[in-house]
Amino acid sequence: MTQHELITDEQQLLGAKYRSGDEIPVYDDGFGPLWIHRDSIGISGIVRAQTWEDAYSICEDEFFPEADETLEELVKEYSEDWSENELFQEVYGFRNNGPNAQDKHNHCIYAKDLNGDSLDRLTPELLANLGITLDIREEN
């Protein structure tokens, strides 16, 4: 393992915590480096995935909040072609793998953070600066 690798292919990401002890959501896709997703509120999750694109897709499915609006409300606001509407696409996105366990509307639509978000490779320096500890174990 090089000094920039936080996890190897023989290990599994089981959890992450802030200094305060509060847990950070994690998702381990089996292989690849660790990525950290942040939005205007803070850290939304840590993902293990082979590429940036894979990690972002996982964040869309697992960490981004479900849109509060119902399909009927979206049609009313954005018209019958609501999913093709540019204003809709600026505010919302679709979960690639369907609704997640926390979704109440089960319409696969998540709300984007209009103040921005970022997905960065998690490095030892960033981990230390953010005061995060990881729970990484050898696979059995």
Rosetta blueprint (number, residue, H / E / L):
1 M L
2 T L
3 Q L
4 H L
5 E L
6 L L
7 I L
8 T L
9 D L
10 E L
11 Q E
12 Q E
13 L E
14 L E
15 G E
16 A E
17 K E
18 Y L
19 R L
20 S L
21 G L
22 D L
23 E E
24 I E
25 P L
26 V E
27 Y E
28 D E
29 D L
30 G L
31 F L
32 G L
33 P L
34 L E
35 W E
36 I E
37 H E
38 R E
39 D E
40 S L
41 I L
42 G L
43 I E
44 S E
45 G E
46 I E
47 V E
48 R E
49 A L
50 Q L
51 T L
52 W H
53 E H
54 D H
55 A H
56 Y H
57 S H
58 I H
59 C H
60 E H
61 D H
62 E H
63 F L
64 F L
65 P L
66 E E
67 A L
68 D L
69 E L
70 T L
71 L H
72 E H
73 E H
74 L H
75 V H
76 K H
77 E H
78 Y H
79 S L
80 E L
81 D L
82 W H
83 S H
84 E H
85 N L
86 E H
87 L H
88 F H
89 Q H
90 E H
91 V H
92 Y E
93 G E
94 F E
95 R L
96 N L
97 N L
98 G L
99 P L
100 N L
101 A L
102 Q L
103 D L
104 K L
105 H L
106 N L
107 H L
108 C L
109 I E
110 Y E
111 A E
112 K L
113 D L
114 L L
115 N L
116 G L
117 D E
118 S E
119 L E
120 D E
121 R E
122 L L
123 T L
124 P H
125 E H
126 L H
127 L H
128 A H
129 N H
130 L H
131 G L
132 I L
133 T E
134 L E
135 D E
136 I E
137 R E
138 E E
139 E L
140 N L
